[in-house]
Amino acid sequence: MEHEDVEKAIASKSARIYLPISLGAALLFFLASSLVGEFPPVARFGGSAWVALLTLIISMPVVTSRLKKGMREKA
């Protein structure tokens, strides 16, 4: 495989991993905020978006670097 093809494969595979992680964390936050207290909808949706964004920022480099390391070990 050419270097660009490998990078595209890693980017695609890592996105299929970290996006569900981020959306799952946001969903958990939304459910927890809905069940625990009487928060306004704006707070629940805004908090869920914030959790999704922060989880995405944290998980993106971690997942991508792990996949790159795994690809290097295979080669």
C-alpha positions as CSV (number, residue, x, y, z in Angstrom):
1,M,0.0,0.0,0.0
2,E,1.1,3.5,-0.7
3,H,1.6,5.9,2.2
4,E,-1.4,8.0,1.4
5,D,-3.7,5.0,1.1
6,V,-2.5,3.8,4.6
7,E,-3.2,7.2,6.1
8,K,-6.7,7.3,4.5
9,A,-7.4,3.8,5.9
10,I,-6.2,4.8,9.4
11,A,-8.3,8.0,9.3
12,S,-11.4,6.2,8.2
13,K,-11.1,3.4,10.7
14,S,-10.3,5.7,13.6
15,A,-13.3,7.9,12.8
16,R,-15.5,4.7,12.9
17,I,-14.2,4.2,16.4
18,Y,-14.0,7.6,18.1
19,L,-17.3,9.0,16.7
20,P,-19.4,6.4,18.4
21,I,-17.5,6.8,21.6
22,S,-18.2,10.5,21.5
23,L,-21.9,10.2,20.6
24,G,-22.3,7.5,23.3
25,A,-20.8,9.7,26.0
26,A,-23.2,12.5,24.9
27,L,-26.1,10.2,25.0
28,L,-25.2,8.9,28.5
29,F,-24.9,12.5,29.7
30,F,-28.3,13.4,28.2
31,L,-29.9,10.4,29.8
32,A,-28.3,11.1,33.1
33,S,-29.3,14.7,33.1
34,S,-32.9,13.8,32.1
35,L,-33.3,11.1,34.8
36,V,-31.5,12.8,37.8
37,G,-32.7,16.3,37.9
38,E,-35.1,18.9,36.5
39,F,-32.8,20.7,34.1
40,P,-34.1,22.8,31.2
41,P,-33.8,21.3,27.8
42,V,-31.3,23.9,26.7
43,A,-29.0,22.8,29.5
44,R,-29.4,19.1,28.6
45,F,-28.8,19.6,24.9
46,G,-26.0,22.1,25.5
47,G,-24.3,19.8,28.0
48,S,-24.6,16.9,25.7
49,A,-23.0,18.8,22.9
50,W,-20.2,19.9,25.2
51,V,-19.6,16.4,26.3
52,A,-19.6,15.1,22.7
53,L,-17.1,17.8,21.7
54,L,-14.7,17.2,24.6
55,T,-14.9,13.5,24.2
56,L,-14.1,13.9,20.5
57,I,-11.1,16.1,21.3
58,I,-9.8,13.6,23.8
59,S,-10.5,10.4,21.9
60,M,-9.4,11.4,18.4
61,P,-5.6,11.5,19.0
62,V,-5.7,8.5,21.3
63,V,-7.5,6.2,18.9
64,T,-5.6,7.4,15.8
65,S,-2.2,6.9,17.5
66,R,-3.2,3.4,18.6
67,L,-4.2,2.5,15.1
68,K,-1.0,3.9,13.6
69,K,1.0,1.9,16.2
70,G,-0.9,-1.2,15.3
71,M,-0.3,-0.7,11.6
72,R,3.4,-0.2,12.1
73,E,3.6,-3.4,14.1
74,K,1.9,-5.4,11.3
75,A,4.3,-4.0,8.7
